[in-house]
Amino acid sequence: MIQIFGTLKNFDVKTAQRWFSERRIPVQFVDLKEKEMSRGEFDSVVDAIAREAGSRADAIDQMTDKKSKDYASIAYLDDSDKADKLFENQLKLMKQPICRNGKDKATVGLAQKTWEEWK
């Protein structure tokens, strides 16, 4: 089952939901305002993105919303501290949507080409 993590007000999250809906692909939406990712979910998403990005540090960088007004709180941290800060502040610092297909596949933002392969 594909999961979409994000908030209902985010335009990219709505776009992702519509993309899967139009293709009749069932998804589970997880509203980060109501329930943030568990540590296990977060780590599996980071690991899945790191496989494509090359490293955990690159994955954390991709997952961080650099346009967030809270970005300064994470910008100059060590790589290990960035992961913890991102986990603790998912709603404020994480780029949306995070789409996850099982434990080994995940994307950040709109990634329709990758989602095509998930069908």
Secondary structure, DSSP 8 states (H G I E B T S, - for coil): -EEEEE-TT-HHHHHHHHHHHHTT--EEEEETTT----HHHHHHHHHHHHHHHSSHHHHHHHHB-TTSTTTHHHHTS-HHHHHHHHHHTHHHHB-S-EEEETTTEEEES--HHHHHHH-
